Amino acid sequence: STPVRFVPAPLPETYLDARGPLDLGDVAYRSLDPGFGGGSLKDSQVLKRASELGQVFVSVLNPRDPRKNLARMLRAMDAVLRSAPDAVFVLKAAVAPGTGDLDLCRELVGLAGGLGAGAARIYVVGMDLDEESMIALHELATFYVCASHGEGQNLPILESMARGTVPVSVRNTAMQDYLNDGNSIIVDDW
């Protein structure tokens, strides 16, 4: 399939021009499986393998926003990862400064009601990322995941589409204006 190159919304030029090699810098993550701990995205061999195979799922959201349908998204991604052993899901969580990644991971696992074997490949990034790191994260992704019940414009999905990522999303609210079967994988319900 052809990557999405047209997004019907104004975006800064930085999202539209070609970039060089990805540089994730020192972006730290924690696995949702406490036994796997965490590390740096740039050093993760599992993430490198998933990237080579085009099996990286990404989402950017506030985990405390109930519209994001996060518990169901995490359970669905756990099931996907159990059936796709080389895939990885990177969740960039927009959280308040000082929120520890370990505390956030515990909260997310509790929210999802416990997860299976796929949790080891759900990487949570709780730190603030600069613009270049966010661009690198979007370019690393093959799929952008959105399970939200309600959105305005949903700038993260538009930014990801502008980088060539395919949305895996529900089609509701404003997203009905730009998501369709030709540029997205539409999920009827999470």
Solvent accessible surface area in square Angstrom, and as a share of the most:
residue,aa,sasa,rsa
1,S,153,0.98
2,T,116,0.68
3,P,55,0.34
4,V,14,0.08
5,R,164,0.60
6,F,152,0.63
7,V,17,0.10
8,P,72,0.45
9,A,18,0.14
10,P,130,0.82
11,L,25,0.12
12,P,76,0.48
13,E,128,0.57
14,T,47,0.28
15,Y,21,0.08
16,L,99,0.49
17,D,71,0.37
18,A,102,0.79
19,R,96,0.35
20,G,52,0.50
21,P,135,0.85
22,L,77,0.39
23,D,98,0.51
24,L,16,0.08
25,G,26,0.25
26,D,108,0.56
27,V,4,0.02
28,A,42,0.32
29,Y,27,0.10
30,R,77,0.28
31,S,5,0.03
32,L,4,0.02
33,D,41,0.21
34,P,112,0.70
35,G,75,0.72
36,F,135,0.56
37,G,23,0.22
38,G,41,0.40
39,G,37,0.36
40,S,23,0.15
41,L,2,0.01
42,K,91,0.38
43,D,89,0.46
44,S,10,0.06
45,Q,126,0.56
46,V,67,0.39
47,L,3,0.02
48,K,88,0.37
49,R,118,0.43
50,A,0,0.00
51,S,42,0.27
52,E,135,0.61
53,L,72,0.36
54,G,29,0.28
55,Q,56,0.25
56,V,0,0.00
57,F,26,0.11
58,V,0,0.00
59,S,2,0.01
60,V,24,0.14
61,L,14,0.07
62,N,66,0.34
63,P,9,0.06
64,R,116,0.42
65,D,23,0.12
66,P,120,0.75
67,R,118,0.43
68,K,27,0.11
69,N,16,0.08
70,L,8,0.04
71,A,19,0.14
72,R,101,0.37
73,M,1,0.01
74,L,0,0.00
75,R,107,0.39
76,A,32,0.25
77,M,5,0.02
78,D,4,0.02
79,A,49,0.38
80,V,54,0.31
81,L,0,0.00
82,R,129,0.47
83,S,92,0.59
84,A,27,0.21
85,P,100,0.63
86,D,49,0.25
87,A,1,0.00
88,V,0,0.00
89,F,0,0.00
90,V,0,0.00
91,L,0,0.00
92,K,14,0.06
93,A,0,0.00
94,A,52,0.40
95,V,25,0.14
96,A,65,0.50
97,P,130,0.82
98,G,87,0.84
99,T,41,0.24
100,G,34,0.33
101,D,35,0.18
102,L,66,0.33
103,D,85,0.44
104,L,0,0.00
105,C,6,0.04
106,R,146,0.53
107,E,77,0.34
108,L,1,0.00
109,V,41,0.24
110,G,56,0.54
111,L,86,0.43
112,A,0,0.00
113,G,68,0.65
114,G,40,0.39
115,L,39,0.19
116,G,35,0.33
117,A,78,0.60
118,G,0,0.00
119,A,6,0.04
120,A,13,0.10
121,R,38,0.14
122,I,0,0.00
123,Y,10,0.04
124,V,0,0.00
125,V,0,0.00
126,G,9,0.09
127,M,77,0.34
128,D,117,0.61
129,L,30,0.15
130,D,94,0.48
131,E,89,0.40
132,E,121,0.54
133,S,14,0.09
134,M,32,0.14
135,I,6,0.03
136,A,4,0.03
137,L,1,0.00
138,H,1,0.00
139,E,50,0.23
140,L,18,0.09
141,A,11,0.09
142,T,41,0.24
143,F,43,0.18
144,Y,5,0.02
145,V,0,0.00
146,C,9,0.05
147,A,2,0.01
148,S,1,0.01
149,H,104,0.46
150,G,13,0.13
151,E,27,0.12
152,G,48,0.46
153,Q,95,0.42
154,N,14,0.07
155,L,88,0.44
156,P,41,0.26
157,I,0,0.00
158,L,1,0.00
159,E,23,0.10
160,S,0,0.00
161,M,0,0.00
162,A,11,0.08
163,R,29,0.11
164,G,18,0.17
165,T,1,0.01
166,V,31,0.18
167,P,0,0.00
168,V,18,0.10
169,S,0,0.00
170,V,13,0.08
171,R,99,0.36
172,N,37,0.19
173,T,64,0.37
174,A,34,0.27
175,M,0,0.00
176,Q,110,0.49
177,D,125,0.65
178,Y,18,0.07
179,L,3,0.01
180,N,70,0.36
181,D,114,0.59
182,G,77,0.74
183,N,33,0.17
184,S,10,0.07
185,I,84,0.42
186,I,40,0.20
187,V,39,0.23
188,D,141,0.73
189,D,96,0.50
190,W,35,0.12
